[in-house]
Amino acid sequence: MKTDVLKSIRETEEEYQAMIRDAQAERKKSLSDAEQEAESLVQKAQNDAGDYRNQRLAEARAQAQNRYKEIVREGETRAEALKAQGNKNLAKAVDFVVTRFKEQLHVKA
């Protein structure tokens, strides 16, 4: 009878040891899964941040390119206007310069 009780106690201990081992194994697996999930989330967040950064940079470059084209277009328009105005006054300017030149040389035409 004592041997039966001891045997029963030993079996119960072995069962509890097996349950403890299983619980520890489950805990390790859960921790490992949680770490992998956390790492995956961090990687996804980094990728999303990189994608967002690239998108914003592309938008900023496009805006800068559009502004550059606008400035060049405005400059060309202004240059054409100044050129047209200069051409309009060219004959008067030539006459003025020739007259001054003649005055400097004391020549009468």
FENPEMO-V370320 format. One record per helix or strand. SS is the DSSP state (H for helix, E for strand). FROM is the first residue (numbers start at 0). LEN is the number of residues. If there is no record, write none. Layout:
<<SS/FROM/LEN> <SS/FROM/LEN>>
This chain:
<<H/1/104>>
